[in-house]
Amino acid sequence: MGIIIKPIVTEKLTAITEKFPNRFGFRVQPDANKLQIKKAVEDMYQVTVEDVNTINYSGKNKSRYTKSGVVSGRQDAFKKAIVTLKTGDTIDFFSNI
């Protein structure tokens, strides 16, 4: 499996991309470092990466009430990377739809 798991396309990240058109978000492997993420994005999308910011998220505890009682569990922990590209470069996630 590669370093990049999937691109993040949410309302919050779309707002960031509209404000800064050269920033994109990816969900990445938890043990990946910034240099590995930079190389993976450059190889996959043929762009030049200027900066990589990473954020580690811990899993949240969740519970809900059902007929059979309380069901509790935990969401997965994950790592997110915000990648800043060189001015003029862009990534189109929806080009092959």
Secondary structure, DSSP 4 states (H G I P E B T S, - for coil): --SEEEE---HHHHHHHHHSTTEEEEEE-TT--HHHHHHHHHHHH---EEEEEEEEEPPPEEEEEETTEEEEEEPPPEEEEEEEEPTT----TTTT-
